[in-house]
């Protein structure tokens, strides 16, 4: 089968589309014929070797965590799913024709494979960081870099929980943030003062890693009220870096509920082929995403 792989850490040019043996579902797993794979910043961070000290991997390695597809193999002990089911979930090496998932859920009615591949990691991340930052209904949450996949999920989950959100994004994405229920403002010079004029901030999330942690701590008044998923310099500011996933099955169940109720929709901004995985990583690293980027298989 075809799989995107890399044999050394480095830039997007290290990615190769290679022939490898098909994976098989182990205990507690399912294998899917992949229809689409979500592109996440963690994919290129792993490819660059950023997590080797904390989460080392062996090379050569595949790429990708999120996918949607059709179940074609069921591992020992797995119940509640059948061959032929349309599912989305999280696993490993998902930029491939076949992939093994360790967490999955049936796709809600009306969701395409392309759309479904964009949900698993971003919804789990959004739910986790909202919980970790401790923001409550009636309070105000500041989201820096709010227009990407995780930001899109955070804004809609917060709206469903009666949490007010101030979101920062580029000028082109201001209406998009407003459509998701946020009070929108641009980043760049003077952004902190623009936020202050919008009101008190109870907690803040850094989703872009654009060097804003100092200002976020000033705006909240407490580094414990700031969470980042993108800035590895977080300890210098007393800020928590959130990287360890919580319960993915629980997150998928909540995603299905939100999608089914019409409270969560994450658009797909751009799609790529397996052969264009390097381009997908270049675009993801450049940021300015509105919603999700997805590799189609």
C-alpha positions in Angstrom: 0.0 0.0 0.0 1.0 3.7 -0.4 2.0 5.6 2.7 3.6 9.0 3.4 6.8 8.4 5.3 10.1 10.1 6.4 13.5 8.5 7.1 15.1 11.5 8.7 14.0 14.6 10.6 13.9 17.8 8.7 11.8 20.0 6.4 8.9 19.0 4.2 11.3 17.7 1.6 12.0 14.6 3.7 8.5 13.3 3.1 8.2 10.5 0.6 5.3 8.5 -0.8 6.4 4.9 -0.4 5.2 1.3 -0.7 4.9 -0.5 2.6 3.2 -3.5 4.0 -0.4 -3.0 5.2 -0.9 -2.6 8.9 -3.3 -4.8 10.8 -5.7 -4.2 13.7 -4.4 -5.4 17.0 -6.5 -5.9 20.2 -8.8 -2.9 20.8 -8.2 -1.5 17.4 -9.8 -1.3 14.0 -8.3 -0.9 10.6 -9.9 1.4 8.0 -9.6 1.9 4.3 -8.6 5.6 4.6 -10.7 8.1 2.7 -9.3 11.3 4.2 -6.6 12.2 6.8 -6.6 15.4 8.9 -3.5 17.7 8.7 -2.4 18.9 12.2 0.5 21.1 13.2 1.7 18.2 15.4 2.3 16.3 12.2 5.1 18.6 11.0 6.4 19.2 14.5 7.0 15.5 14.8 8.6 15.4 11.3 10.9 18.2 12.4 11.9 16.2 15.5 10.6 18.8 17.9 9.2 16.1 20.3 12.1 13.7 20.2 13.2 14.4 23.8 9.7 13.9 25.2 8.0 11.5 22.7 10.8 9.8 20.7 9.9 7.9 17.6 11.9 5.4 15.5 12.7 6.1 11.9 11.5 5.6 9.2 8.1 6.7 10.4 4.7 7.4 8.9 2.7 10.7 9.3 -0.7 11.5 10.6 -3.1 11.0 13.6 -6.6 11.7 12.3 -8.6 9.9 9.6 -12.0 8.9 8.3 -12.8 5.8 6.3 -14.5 2.5 6.1 -13.8 -0.3 8.7 -12.3 -3.3 7.0 -10.6 -5.2 9.9 -11.6 -5.5 13.5 -9.2 -6.3 16.3 -9.7 -8.7 19.2 -12.0 -7.5 21.9 -13.6 -4.8 19.8 -17.4 -4.5 20.0 -20.0 -2.1 18.7 -18.5 -1.7 15.2 -18.8 -3.8 12.1 -16.9 -4.2 8.8 -18.2 -1.6 6.4 -19.0 1.1 9.1 -18.1 4.6 8.2 -16.0 6.0 11.1 -13.7 8.8 12.0 -11.1 8.7 14.7 -7.5 8.9 15.8 -4.6 6.4 15.3 -1.2 6.4 13.6 0.3 6.8 10.2 -3.0 8.0 8.7 -1.5 9.6 5.5 -1.9 6.2 3.9 -4.3 3.9 2.0 -4.9 1.8 5.2 -4.5 2.9 8.8 -5.1 1.5 12.3 -7.3 3.5 14.7 -7.2 3.2 18.5 -10.2 5.5 19.0 -13.1 6.0 16.7 -16.8 6.8 16.4 -19.4 6.3 13.7 -19.7 9.4 11.4 -22.8 11.5 12.0 -25.4 11.6 9.3 -24.6 14.2 6.6 -20.9 14.4 7.4 -18.5 13.7 4.5 -15.3 11.8 4.8 -13.5 14.9 4.0 -15.1 16.9 6.8 -15.0 14.0 9.3 -11.2 13.7 9.0 -10.8 17.2 10.4 -12.5 16.7 13.7 -10.8 14.1 16.0 -7.6 15.8 17.3 -8.9 19.3 17.2 -12.1 18.5 19.2 -10.1 16.5 21.7 -7.7 19.4 22.1 -10.4 22.0 22.3 -12.3 20.2 25.0 -9.1 19.5 26.9 -7.7 23.1 27.0 -11.1 24.6 27.8 -11.2 22.2 30.8 -7.6 22.9 31.8 -7.8 26.6 31.7 -10.8 26.5 34.0 -13.1 29.0 32.2 -16.8 28.8 33.3 -20.2 29.8 31.8 -20.6 33.5 32.0 -16.9 34.2 31.9 -14.8 35.6 29.0 -12.1 33.5 27.2 -9.4 35.1 25.0 -8.3 32.9 22.1 -5.1 33.9 20.3 -5.0 32.4 16.8 -8.7 31.5 16.7 -9.5 30.8 13.1 -7.7 27.4 12.6 -9.1 24.0 13.4 -8.7 24.0 17.2 -9.9 27.6 17.4 -13.0 26.9 15.3 -13.8 24.1 17.7 -13.1 26.2 20.8 -15.3 29.0 19.7 -18.3 26.8 19.0 -17.9 24.7 22.1 -17.6 27.8 24.2 -20.7 29.3 22.6 -22.6 26.1 23.4 -21.4 26.5 27.1 -22.4 30.2 27.3 -18.7 31.3 27.5 -18.0 34.6 25.8 -15.0 34.5 23.5 -12.7 37.2 22.2 -10.8 35.8 19.3 -7.7 37.2 17.4 -7.0 36.4 13.8 -5.9 38.0 10.6 -8.0 40.7 8.9 -9.4 38.3 6.4 -10.9 36.0 9.1 -12.7 38.6 11.2 -16.1 37.8 9.8 -15.4 34.1 10.1 -14.8 34.5 13.9 -18.0 36.6 14.3 -20.0 33.9 12.4 -18.8 31.4 15.1 -20.0 33.7 17.9 -16.8 35.4 18.9 -16.0 39.0 19.5 -13.2 39.4 16.9 -10.1 41.6 16.7 -6.9 41.4 14.7 -3.5 40.4 16.0 -0.4 42.5 15.3 0.9 45.7 16.8 -1.4 47.0 19.5 -3.5 43.9 19.7 -3.3 43.7 23.5 -4.8 47.2 23.9 -7.5 46.3 21.4 -8.4 43.3 23.6 -8.4 45.5 26.8 -11.0 47.8 25.2 -13.3 44.8 24.6 -13.5 44.0 28.2 -12.1 41.9 31.1 -10.5 38.5 30.2 -10.8 35.6 32.7 -8.7 33.1 30.8 -6.7 32.8 27.6 -5.6 30.2 25.1 -2.6 30.5 22.8 -3.2 28.3 19.7 -0.7 29.8 17.3 2.6 30.1 19.2 3.2 33.6 17.9 5.1 34.9 20.9 2.1 36.3 22.8 2.4 34.5 26.2 3.7 37.5 28.0 0.7 39.7 27.0 -1.7 36.9 27.7 -0.4 36.6 31.3 -0.8 40.4 31.6 -4.3 40.3 30.3 -5.5 37.5 32.6 -3.3 38.6 35.6 -2.3 35.0 36.3 -0.1 32.5 34.3 -2.3 29.7 35.6 -5.1 31.2 33.6 -3.2 30.7 30.3 -2.8 27.5 28.3 -0.7 27.1 25.1 -0.6 24.3 22.6 2.0 25.9 20.4 4.7 27.7 22.3 7.4 25.4 23.7 8.8 28.4 25.7 5.7 28.3 28.0 7.7 27.5 31.2 9.5 30.8 31.0 6.2 32.5 31.6 4.9 30.1 34.2 2.3 29.0 31.5 1.2 25.4 31.0 1.9 23.7 27.7 -0.9 21.3 27.0 0.2 18.4 24.9 -0.9 15.1 26.4 -4.2 14.0 25.0 -7.2 13.2 27.2 -9.9 10.6 26.4 -10.2 10.6 22.7 -13.3 8.3 22.7 -15.1 10.7 25.1 -14.1 13.6 22.8 -15.4 11.9 19.7 -18.7 11.1 21.5 -19.1 14.8 22.4 -18.1 15.8 18.8 -20.9 13.5 17.5 -23.4 15.1 19.9 -22.4 18.7 19.0 -22.4 17.9 15.2 -25.7 16.1 15.4 -27.3 19.1 17.3 -25.9 21.5 14.7 -23.6 23.2 17.2 -20.3 22.3 15.6 -19.1 22.6 12.1 -15.5 22.9 11.1 -15.0 23.8 7.4 -12.4 22.2 5.2 -10.3 25.1 3.7 -8.1 23.0 1.4 -7.5 19.4 0.3 -4.4 17.6 -0.9 -3.4 14.3 -2.4 -1.0 11.9 -0.6 1.7 12.9 -3.1 1.2 16.6 -2.0 1.7 15.9 1.7 4.8 18.2 1.7 2.7 21.1 0.4 0.1 20.4 3.1 2.8 20.7 5.7 4.2 23.9 4.2 0.7 25.4 4.2 -0.1 24.2 7.8 3.2 25.7 9.1 2.4 29.0 7.5 -0.8 29.3 9.5 -3.7 31.6 8.6 -5.9 28.6 8.2 -9.7 29.0 8.3 -10.9 25.6 9.5 -9.0 22.5 8.4 -6.6 21.1 5.8 -7.2 17.5 4.8 -5.4 14.9 2.7 -7.7 12.9 0.5 -6.9 9.2 -0.2 
